[in-house]
């Protein structure tokens, strides 16, 4: 029989075609692989793997295939499959609200940022000198939030609104040292999913939470309060007196707010709030079935050091020029570990940048027009519904009634909105359940989603995409008066590819003409909001005024982009970060309307495409990890840690072992591990590492014995953060289990495991996966990320519960009780089905257990999961294994290329590293005064982002090349490192002074090189130390930044553009 892989036959060509993506994703190929194997001294790839991965855990593909993912699909084939799944989603017009709104993403932002690898492949800006573009954009985001909330400082985004609210609760407890009350109050009008996340966070921290009406609160019982304004039902109030009353009693106050409403309304800061949180989603970010979206937090200057998340500040560089940097990093988990303000690592930088650009694109006047138009259409809707029964929806009478909380007469045919003071969200109370049911039925017939609050109440939340035709449809749905009506069905439809959509109204011409007449009589200035409008001027910084033509706006975006290094320029060899290819085919589906325009609480009947896609992806991840269940809810790796530890804690409680609260964590662990354990209510006990970088088994034995009756779990990263596969890992897991504990495996280094071994096979009970590392979601300059957790069968019932809106009675149309946020949507993965290979099965919740909610949406940042689906589908079982093997080869190749120049700190039993290695530079500092930071900054002059600096060992560099870099790029990096080693030798030999040499002065800017030159080395040595740089160079735009100066006097608002440019 002919060989199917023989390219001389058609069958061979067809077989090769199925592997085309694998060949594009994996860098080394052909003779390069042979020569690299020779360099590392391995006879074959299998031999290299056998010398790297302990035999006790290595899955033998010859006897027992490690993965059951099937064969790789072509790019076109995978896209077609995913389009078929997307077409099963139904994109209705959603007016569900709850903090999520339809919005327009301006095309220049979509094409030049969201779809631009120069923006989405960059890393978190720890190396500020080559990150000035996105740092400026994040600073603009902070300035936007500060202005609109009326506060003094803001952070550079958080994961979602609910997480931000939970972070505010713990922040206020830290900040309010004068008030020893234990409790926290949450106003009942807060979005339901926000309340659920707050309750979960509070439970593990022993914070009693009271949810109720503000006027019933006894301030003596709480240290802090969370208020919502506008609230989830649309009610708008001036909270000034309420906040003052609470603060006079020693209570600090957080207000959840809406950014678009804040364009018009008196801001929460002006009302006295201590902290303000919310979501920037409606500033140009698609709904995406729940995310990713950038949340925000703003506070007073005096609380800045208690605020979680990254904060962008200004400082000066070595030449005295203004420069941006991440400020006050000593608050964060990678420094303070379990004492950090939060476990936050990844945030939502890309989405925050997009929302900032949305504000720049529209400017303050444009935002004001959007806000006025949205509010005006809400007033128009109220007026039109009221006119149907001869009532008046505007004017002093209705406004006063609404402010007093009065409802419309229960028997009115078409009642007034329940709350007479509103911005864009209206709630109607109908005469009885039957009347409300009829409204929901009419909405369903027109493919419109409304929010059912209870038996009698229905909510409508408008947004910037709403048209007069949409309002006409809503009038007819709410009143039942079609004015001679049509039964046509209108929706934002999708064709069979899931890539296009149009809006069709079914309203009659008579209704539309009535609305036009009402609109002609309606003033722009709102009587509904009289006395509640802001009087100050917002967004006064010049950045919000200069770039309103598309020409200037696009040039501004490009100027920012050109200040940064991303994967479009060179490899980013950051250890423990896995900066691999983010392929265009993987990214394409995130802009498809069938994925992008789904509300997170849309009915399950409208999200069948998402359900099928997530079922397949969950099944694949369960297969890769060797586990039984998967939850996609965590929005980052750190949140995955929190969710996984919560599952362990819940399980132990269900087993009647509440005393088990000790979490063993190796000293080498990433800082999120102890920070997450603390949030999950666990007590951290540190386990030492031995001289080889492995867990010190003797110390582990002693710690297990000392805490045998209280041991909850061990958190372990595998391969370790020292870059090696520890041979004793299986025995370590058995020891923990024997003592009654569970094993949490940090999946940050899964790129060295996939296809070779599995956490479930090794002995772990739960593992989080960084989809933004191993599974190709881009890092976005600091987010989005996604950290789903995979768990063993006994932990499946304790996966995070899905958030939901208030359930309505059965059979009530588009009732939240049947929406995708309901408890039955959150989940474990079961075995294969005939239709899709794997499925997600409902959690079997044991009676008495209460799995908590960790994110605002059931499936976290669902919009980016198609990226990982595409990656796995185009790689297949063999491709996933090949990627892992090549990542190991690339890392070991770097080790051998740099041998004799740099010492590798840790290796495995056979002298191999896993997918990353640690270069020991400590002796350079001791002997020659050259630090690891000097080497990191000098790499910028060579066109590279530095490896991970001083983690997990101070004055080292951790290098991870990933499988995507080819031999030529690896050689370029190694040549740069060898050239820098020669520069260190020249400093040691006295060729250059210890305080005036290319390393100490790095990085060098074009301005500096073109100016007066007084250094003992040449301009060419400074800027073009190796020949390839003359073919194209990324210039740092600032010199080395003074971090200490920036932290001594943190300035976290935008400086004048002239001061920077």
PyMOL commands that set and color helices and strands:
alter all, ss='L'
color gray80, all
select helices_A, chain A and resi 10-17+20-25+31-40+45-52+75-86+107-114+117-120+128-130+132-149+161-175+192-204+214-216+219-221+240-248+259-264+288-290+301-306+329-331+333-339+349-387+396-403+433-445+468-479+509-521+542-544+550-561+584-591+593-596+604-606+608-625+637-654+671-679+697-706+729-738+747-752+759-762+793-798+816-818+823-825+862-897+922-928+932-941+967-988+1006-1010+1019-1023+1027-1031+1043-1048+1057-1060
alter helices_A, ss='H'
color red, helices_A
select strands_A, chain A and resi 93-94+153-154+183-187+209-212+222-228+252-256+275-279+295-299+311-316+322-327+425-429+448-449+451-452+457-461+629-631+662-666+683-687+711-717+742-746+766-768+789-791+827-830+839-842+903-904+917-920+948-949+956-959
alter strands_A, ss='S'
color yellow, strands_A
deselect
rebuild
show_as cartoon
